Amino acid sequence: MSERHGRKRHSPEQIIAKLREADAMLAGGASIGQVCSGWR
């Protein structure tokens, strides 16, 4: 993974996995705030 300004760059596969996880959490009744705070 390349570093840019000290931040990790995610692969397309990792991004899709995160979005699928978020979609499942939202479908399960979680709020957007709960989904976002779970990624830290």
PDB file with SEQRES, HELIX, SHEET and CRYST1 records, atoms N, CA, C and O in Angstrom:
SEQRES   1 A   40  MET SER GLU ARG HIS GLY ARG LYS ARG HIS SER PRO GLU          
SEQRES   2 A   40  GLN ILE ILE ALA LYS LEU ARG GLU ALA ASP ALA MET LEU          
SEQRES   3 A   40  ALA GLY GLY ALA SER ILE GLY GLN VAL CYS SER GLY TRP          
SEQRES   4 A   40  ARG                                                          
HELIX    1 AA1 PRO A   12  ALA A   27  1                                  16    
HELIX    2 AA2 ILE A   32  SER A   37  1                                   6    
CRYST1    1.000    1.000    1.000  90.00  90.00  90.00 P 1           1          
ATOM      1  N   MET A   1       0.844  -1.184   0.000  1.00  0.00           N  
ATOM      2  CA  MET A   1       0.000   0.000   0.000  1.00  0.00           C  
ATOM      3  C   MET A   1       0.884   1.240   0.000  1.00  0.00           C  
ATOM      4  O   MET A   1       1.883   1.305   0.716  1.00  0.00           O  
ATOM      5  N   SER A   2       0.519   2.183  -0.779  1.00  0.00           N  
ATOM      6  CA  SER A   2       1.289   3.420  -0.807  1.00  0.00           C  
ATOM      7  C   SER A   2       0.811   4.358   0.296  1.00  0.00           C  
ATOM      8  O   SER A   2      -0.355   4.344   0.688  1.00  0.00           O  
ATOM      9  N   GLU A   3       1.723   5.154   0.775  1.00  0.00           N  
ATOM     10  CA  GLU A   3       1.392   6.116   1.826  1.00  0.00           C  
ATOM     11  C   GLU A   3       1.317   7.501   1.198  1.00  0.00           C  
ATOM     12  O   GLU A   3       2.124   7.850   0.336  1.00  0.00           O  
ATOM     13  N   ARG A   4       0.347   8.279   1.636  1.00  0.00           N  
ATOM     14  CA  ARG A   4       0.230   9.648   1.147  1.00  0.00           C  
ATOM     15  C   ARG A   4      -0.190  10.505   2.319  1.00  0.00           C  
ATOM     16  O   ARG A   4      -1.295  10.361   2.844  1.00  0.00           O  
ATOM     17  N   HIS A   5       0.674  11.379   2.720  1.00  0.00           N  
ATOM     18  CA  HIS A   5       0.412  12.253   3.859  1.00  0.00           C  
ATOM     19  C   HIS A   5       0.073  11.433   5.104  1.00  0.00           C  
ATOM     20  O   HIS A   5      -0.760  11.844   5.912  1.00  0.00           O  
ATOM     21  N   GLY A   6       0.715  10.280   5.257  1.00  0.00           N  
ATOM     22  CA  GLY A   6       0.510   9.466   6.443  1.00  0.00           C  
ATOM     23  C   GLY A   6      -0.791   8.693   6.474  1.00  0.00           C  
ATOM     24  O   GLY A   6      -1.134   8.110   7.502  1.00  0.00           O  
ATOM     25  N   ARG A   7      -1.531   8.675   5.361  1.00  0.00           N  
ATOM     26  CA  ARG A   7      -2.813   7.967   5.333  1.00  0.00           C  
ATOM     27  C   ARG A   7      -2.700   6.726   4.469  1.00  0.00           C  
ATOM     28  O   ARG A   7      -1.977   6.706   3.474  1.00  0.00           O  
ATOM     29  N   LYS A   8      -3.429   5.688   4.865  1.00  0.00           N  
ATOM     30  CA  LYS A   8      -3.418   4.437   4.135  1.00  0.00           C  
ATOM     31  C   LYS A   8      -4.327   4.533   2.905  1.00  0.00           C  
ATOM     32  O   LYS A   8      -5.434   5.065   2.986  1.00  0.00           O  
ATOM     33  N   ARG A   9      -3.864   4.030   1.801  1.00  0.00           N  
ATOM     34  CA  ARG A   9      -4.677   3.988   0.601  1.00  0.00           C  
ATOM     35  C   ARG A   9      -5.316   2.610   0.506  1.00  0.00           C  
ATOM     36  O   ARG A   9      -4.623   1.593   0.555  1.00  0.00           O  
ATOM     37  N   HIS A  10      -6.625   2.578   0.370  1.00  0.00           N  
ATOM     38  CA  HIS A  10      -7.354   1.311   0.325  1.00  0.00           C  
ATOM     39  C   HIS A  10      -7.470   0.817  -1.108  1.00  0.00           C  
ATOM     40  O   HIS A  10      -7.592   1.611  -2.041  1.00  0.00           O  
ATOM     41  N   SER A  11      -7.430  -0.496  -1.273  1.00  0.00           N  
ATOM     42  CA  SER A  11      -7.608  -1.086  -2.595  1.00  0.00           C  
ATOM     43  C   SER A  11      -9.089  -1.041  -2.962  1.00  0.00           C  
ATOM     44  O   SER A  11      -9.937  -0.912  -2.079  1.00  0.00           O  
ATOM     45  N   PRO A  12      -9.413  -1.146  -4.250  1.00  0.00           N  
ATOM     46  CA  PRO A  12     -10.824  -1.173  -4.651  1.00  0.00           C  
ATOM     47  C   PRO A  12     -11.603  -2.286  -3.948  1.00  0.00           C  
ATOM     48  O   PRO A  12     -12.768  -2.100  -3.600  1.00  0.00           O  
ATOM     49  N   GLU A  13     -10.972  -3.430  -3.741  1.00  0.00           N  
ATOM     50  CA  GLU A  13     -11.646  -4.542  -3.064  1.00  0.00           C  
ATOM     51  C   GLU A  13     -11.982  -4.191  -1.617  1.00  0.00           C  
ATOM     52  O   GLU A  13     -13.045  -4.559  -1.115  1.00  0.00           O  
ATOM     53  N   GLN A  14     -11.075  -3.479  -0.947  1.00  0.00           N  
ATOM     54  CA  GLN A  14     -11.324  -3.077   0.432  1.00  0.00           C  
ATOM     55  C   GLN A  14     -12.457  -2.056   0.505  1.00  0.00           C  
ATOM     56  O   GLN A  14     -13.264  -2.091   1.434  1.00  0.00           O  
ATOM     57  N   ILE A  15     -12.519  -1.161  -0.456  1.00  0.00           N  
ATOM     58  CA  ILE A  15     -13.585  -0.163  -0.478  1.00  0.00           C  
ATOM     59  C   ILE A  15     -14.935  -0.828  -0.682  1.00  0.00           C  
ATOM     60  O   ILE A  15     -15.900  -0.496   0.006  1.00  0.00           O  
ATOM     61  N   ILE A  16     -15.012  -1.768  -1.624  1.00  0.00           N  
ATOM     62  CA  ILE A  16     -16.268  -2.476  -1.878  1.00  0.00           C  
ATOM     63  C   ILE A  16     -16.698  -3.250  -0.640  1.00  0.00           C  
ATOM     64  O   ILE A  16     -17.882  -3.274  -0.305  1.00  0.00           O  
ATOM     65  N   ALA A  17     -15.751  -3.881   0.041  1.00  0.00           N  
ATOM     66  CA  ALA A  17     -16.082  -4.633   1.259  1.00  0.00           C  
ATOM     67  C   ALA A  17     -16.650  -3.703   2.328  1.00  0.00           C  
ATOM     68  O   ALA A  17     -17.622  -4.048   2.999  1.00  0.00           O  
ATOM     69  N   LYS A  18     -16.046  -2.523   2.489  1.00  0.00           N  
ATOM     70  CA  LYS A  18     -16.544  -1.553   3.476  1.00  0.00           C  
ATOM     71  C   LYS A  18     -17.951  -1.086   3.121  1.00  0.00           C  
ATOM     72  O   LYS A  18     -18.808  -0.973   3.998  1.00  0.00           O  
ATOM     73  N   LEU A  19     -18.194  -0.812   1.834  1.00  0.00           N  
ATOM     74  CA  LEU A  19     -19.515  -0.355   1.412  1.00  0.00           C  
ATOM     75  C   LEU A  19     -20.567  -1.446   1.603  1.00  0.00           C  
ATOM     76  O   LEU A  19     -21.698  -1.154   1.992  1.00  0.00           O  
ATOM     77  N   ARG A  20     -20.206  -2.692   1.334  1.00  0.00           N  
ATOM     78  CA  ARG A  20     -21.148  -3.800   1.547  1.00  0.00           C  
ATOM     79  C   ARG A  20     -21.469  -3.957   3.029  1.00  0.00           C  
ATOM     80  O   ARG A  20     -22.616  -4.200   3.405  1.00  0.00           O  
ATOM     81  N   GLU A  21     -20.445  -3.816   3.859  1.00  0.00           N  
ATOM     82  CA  GLU A  21     -20.647  -3.898   5.305  1.00  0.00           C  
ATOM     83  C   GLU A  21     -21.570  -2.775   5.776  1.00  0.00           C  
ATOM     84  O   GLU A  21     -22.476  -3.001   6.579  1.00  0.00           O  
ATOM     85  N   ALA A  22     -21.333  -1.570   5.274  1.00  0.00           N  
ATOM     86  CA  ALA A  22     -22.171  -0.428   5.645  1.00  0.00           C  
ATOM     87  C   ALA A  22     -23.603  -0.640   5.192  1.00  0.00           C  
ATOM     88  O   ALA A  22     -24.538  -0.337   5.933  1.00  0.00           O  
ATOM     89  N   ASP A  23     -23.787  -1.154   3.989  1.00  0.00           N  
ATOM     90  CA  ASP A  23     -25.129  -1.406   3.465  1.00  0.00           C  
ATOM     91  C   ASP A  23     -25.867  -2.417   4.341  1.00  0.00           C  
ATOM     92  O   ASP A  23     -27.053  -2.251   4.623  1.00  0.00           O  
ATOM     93  N   ALA A  24     -25.166  -3.454   4.766  1.00  0.00           N  
ATOM     94  CA  ALA A  24     -25.784  -4.462   5.627  1.00  0.00           C  
ATOM     95  C   ALA A  24     -26.162  -3.870   6.984  1.00  0.00           C  
ATOM     96  O   ALA A  24     -27.217  -4.187   7.534  1.00  0.00           O  
ATOM     97  N   MET A  25     -25.297  -3.012   7.520  1.00  0.00           N  
ATOM     98  CA  MET A  25     -25.590  -2.391   8.806  1.00  0.00           C  
ATOM     99  C   MET A  25     -26.801  -1.464   8.694  1.00  0.00           C  
ATOM    100  O   MET A  25     -27.654  -1.446   9.581  1.00  0.00           O  
ATOM    101  N   LEU A  26     -26.875  -0.698   7.612  1.00  0.00           N  
ATOM    102  CA  LEU A  26     -28.018   0.196   7.405  1.00  0.00           C  
ATOM    103  C   LEU A  26     -29.302  -0.598   7.233  1.00  0.00           C  
ATOM    104  O   LEU A  26     -30.348  -0.212   7.754  1.00  0.00           O  
ATOM    105  N   ALA A  27     -29.227  -1.710   6.501  1.00  0.00           N  
ATOM    106  CA  ALA A  27     -30.402  -2.565   6.306  1.00  0.00           C  
ATOM    107  C   ALA A  27     -30.843  -3.180   7.631  1.00  0.00           C  
ATOM    108  O   ALA A  27     -32.022  -3.480   7.818  1.00  0.00           O  
ATOM    109  N   GLY A  28     -29.904  -3.365   8.544  1.00  0.00           N  
ATOM    110  CA  GLY A  28     -30.206  -3.932   9.845  1.00  0.00           C  
ATOM    111  C   GLY A  28     -30.724  -2.920  10.852  1.00  0.00           C  
ATOM    112  O   GLY A  28     -31.001  -3.262  12.002  1.00  0.00           O  
ATOM    113  N   GLY A  29     -30.854  -1.665  10.415  1.00  0.00           N  
ATOM    114  CA  GLY A  29     -31.434  -0.662  11.294  1.00  0.00           C  
ATOM    115  C   GLY A  29     -30.456   0.310  11.921  1.00  0.00           C  
ATOM    116  O   GLY A  29     -30.860   1.169  12.704  1.00  0.00           O  
ATOM    117  N   ALA A  30     -29.174   0.193  11.592  1.00  0.00           N  
ATOM    118  CA  ALA A  30     -28.189   1.121  12.152  1.00  0.00           C  
ATOM    119  C   ALA A  30     -28.322   2.482  11.486  1.00  0.00           C  
ATOM    120  O   ALA A  30     -28.731   2.574  10.329  1.00  0.00           O  
ATOM    121  N   SER A  31     -27.978   3.536  12.214  1.00  0.00           N  
ATOM    122  CA  SER A  31     -27.994   4.878  11.634  1.00  0.00           C  
ATOM    123  C   SER A  31     -26.682   5.109  10.889  1.00  0.00           C  
ATOM    124  O   SER A  31     -25.716   4.370  11.077  1.00  0.00           O  
ATOM    125  N   ILE A  32     -26.653   6.128  10.053  1.00  0.00           N  
ATOM    126  CA  ILE A  32     -25.428   6.458   9.323  1.00  0.00           C  
ATOM    127  C   ILE A  32     -24.312   6.799  10.311  1.00  0.00           C  
ATOM    128  O   ILE A  32     -23.158   6.426  10.101  1.00  0.00           O  
ATOM    129  N   GLY A  33     -24.658   7.504  11.382  1.00  0.00           N  
ATOM    130  CA  GLY A  33     -23.664   7.827  12.403  1.00  0.00           C  
ATOM    131  C   GLY A  33     -23.069   6.588  13.044  1.00  0.00           C  
ATOM    132  O   GLY A  33     -21.866   6.536  13.299  1.00  0.00           O  
ATOM    133  N   GLN A  34     -23.898   5.595  13.304  1.00  0.00           N  
ATOM    134  CA  GLN A  34     -23.398   4.351  13.898  1.00  0.00           C  
ATOM    135  C   GLN A  34     -22.478   3.617  12.934  1.00  0.00           C  
ATOM    136  O   GLN A  34     -21.453   3.069  13.338  1.00  0.00           O  
ATOM    137  N   VAL A  35     -22.848   3.608  11.660  1.00  0.00           N  
ATOM    138  CA  VAL A  35     -22.019   2.943  10.661  1.00  0.00           C  
ATOM    139  C   VAL A  35     -20.660   3.634  10.563  1.00  0.00           C  
ATOM    140  O   VAL A  35     -19.626   2.966  10.554  1.00  0.00           O  
ATOM    141  N   CYS A  36     -20.655   4.942  10.490  1.00  0.00           N  
ATOM    142  CA  CYS A  36     -19.403   5.698  10.358  1.00  0.00           C  
ATOM    143  C   CYS A  36     -18.532   5.563  11.603  1.00  0.00           C  
ATOM    144  O   CYS A  36     -17.314   5.435  11.480  1.00  0.00           O  
ATOM    145  N   SER A  37     -19.111   5.588  12.772  1.00  0.00           N  
ATOM    146  CA  SER A  37     -18.311   5.495  13.984  1.00  0.00           C  
ATOM    147  C   SER A  37     -17.740   4.089  14.149  1.00  0.00           C  
ATOM    148  O   SER A  37     -16.742   3.908  14.846  1.00  0.00           O  
ATOM    149  N   GLY A  38     -18.349   3.112  13.529  1.00  0.00           N  
ATOM    150  CA  GLY A  38     -17.837   1.748  13.592  1.00  0.00           C  
ATOM    151  C   GLY A  38     -16.590   1.522  12.751  1.00  0.00           C  
ATOM    152  O   GLY A  38     -15.925   0.499  12.912  1.00  0.00           O  
ATOM    153  N   TRP A  39     -16.253   2.453  11.854  1.00  0.00           N  
ATOM    154  CA  TRP A  39     -15.099   2.305  10.985  1.00  0.00           C  
ATOM    155  C   TRP A  39     -13.818   2.837  11.565  1.00  0.00           C  
ATOM    156  O   TRP A  39     -12.764   2.666  10.953  1.00  0.00           O  
ATOM    157  N   ARG A  40     -13.853   3.464  12.697  1.00  0.00           N  
ATOM    158  CA  ARG A  40     -12.636   4.068  13.252  1.00  0.00           C  
ATOM    159  C   ARG A  40     -11.682   3.042  13.735  1.00  0.00           C  
ATOM    160  O   ARG A  40     -10.608   3.383  14.231  1.00  0.00           O  
TER     161      ARG A  40                                                      
END                                                                             
